[in-house]
Amino acid sequence: DSRDLQVTQHKTDEKRLNVERNEKNRVVLYDQEEEIRAEIENFKKTPARLTLVEHIAGHWEMKAASFDYELRDAQTLVFEIDLGPGEKKTLTLRYVRKNIRP
């Protein structure tokens, strides 16, 4: 096993907001708040820079991000994360995806 950098990513929270229903009480539209956590670890004995690209589909609004990011386009975020030798960092994103149809 010869790994230099490792990224483990999980969706840690997801909940529906602003749920709209039709006259038959079926969900027709909603927003969804999501949280994603990525554990990033440098196994090298030298510093490393990781470029992490995240895609968020549709219309969305960022609520919190634990690192600065560049918005490449409407759905693509780019994070440049510097890690020291043997260092581990956690990236956490919380955002709301808008106007989702089931």
C-alpha positions as CSV (number, residue, x, y, z in Angstrom):
1,D,0.0,0.0,0.0
2,S,1.8,3.1,-1.2
3,R,-0.5,6.1,-0.7
4,D,0.6,9.7,-0.4
5,L,-2.7,11.5,0.2
6,Q,-6.0,10.0,1.2
7,V,-9.5,11.7,1.1
8,T,-12.5,10.1,2.8
9,Q,-15.7,11.9,2.1
10,H,-19.2,11.4,3.6
11,K,-22.5,13.1,3.6
12,T,-23.1,13.7,7.3
13,D,-26.5,15.5,7.2
14,E,-29.4,15.9,4.9
15,K,-32.8,17.5,5.6
16,R,-35.7,18.8,3.5
17,L,-36.8,22.5,3.9
18,N,-39.6,24.6,2.5
19,V,-41.6,21.5,1.3
20,E,-44.4,22.4,-1.1
21,R,-47.3,19.9,-1.6
22,N,-50.1,19.7,-4.2
23,E,-53.8,19.3,-3.4
24,K,-53.2,15.5,-3.1
25,N,-50.6,16.2,-0.4
26,R,-47.8,14.9,-2.7
27,V,-44.4,16.7,-2.4
28,V,-43.9,18.8,-5.6
29,L,-41.0,21.0,-4.6
30,Y,-38.5,21.4,-1.8
31,D,-35.1,22.7,-0.7
32,Q,-32.5,20.3,0.8
33,E,-29.8,21.3,3.3
34,E,-26.8,19.0,3.1
35,E,-23.5,18.7,4.9
36,I,-20.5,17.0,3.5
37,R,-17.3,16.2,5.4
38,A,-14.0,15.2,3.8
39,E,-11.1,13.9,5.9
40,I,-7.8,14.6,4.1
41,E,-4.5,13.1,5.2
42,N,-1.0,13.5,4.0
43,F,1.1,10.3,4.5
44,K,4.2,11.8,2.9
45,K,7.2,13.1,4.8
46,T,7.0,16.4,2.9
47,P,4.3,19.1,2.5
48,A,1.6,18.5,-0.1
49,R,-1.1,20.6,-1.8
50,L,-4.4,18.9,-2.6
51,T,-6.7,20.3,-5.2
52,L,-10.2,19.1,-4.3
53,V,-13.0,19.7,-6.8
54,E,-16.7,19.5,-5.5
55,H,-19.7,19.7,-7.8
56,I,-23.1,20.8,-6.4
57,A,-25.9,20.3,-8.9
58,G,-28.7,22.8,-9.6
59,H,-29.3,26.1,-7.8
60,W,-27.7,26.2,-4.4
61,E,-26.6,28.5,-1.6
62,M,-23.5,28.0,0.6
63,K,-24.1,28.2,4.3
64,A,-20.7,27.3,5.6
65,A,-17.3,26.1,4.3
66,S,-14.3,25.4,6.5
67,F,-11.8,26.4,3.8
68,D,-11.8,29.1,1.1
69,Y,-12.8,28.0,-2.4
70,E,-12.8,29.3,-5.9
71,L,-16.1,29.1,-7.8
72,R,-15.1,27.8,-11.2
73,D,-18.6,27.8,-12.6
74,A,-22.2,27.7,-11.1
75,Q,-21.8,24.1,-10.0
76,T,-18.0,23.6,-9.4
77,L,-16.0,24.6,-6.3
78,V,-12.2,24.2,-6.2
79,F,-10.4,24.0,-2.9
80,E,-6.6,24.2,-2.6
81,I,-5.6,22.6,0.7
82,D,-2.0,22.6,2.0
83,L,-1.0,19.8,4.3
84,G,2.2,19.5,6.3
85,P,4.1,16.2,6.6
86,G,1.8,13.6,8.3
87,E,-1.0,16.3,8.7
88,K,-4.7,15.6,8.7
89,K,-7.4,18.2,8.0
90,T,-11.2,18.2,7.7
91,L,-13.2,20.0,5.1
92,T,-16.8,20.6,6.0
93,L,-19.4,22.1,3.6
94,R,-23.0,23.0,4.5
95,Y,-25.2,24.2,1.7
96,V,-28.9,24.3,0.6
97,R,-29.9,23.0,-2.8
98,K,-32.9,25.0,-4.0
99,N,-36.2,24.0,-5.8
100,I,-35.7,20.3,-6.1
101,R,-38.5,18.3,-7.7
102,P,-39.0,14.7,-6.6
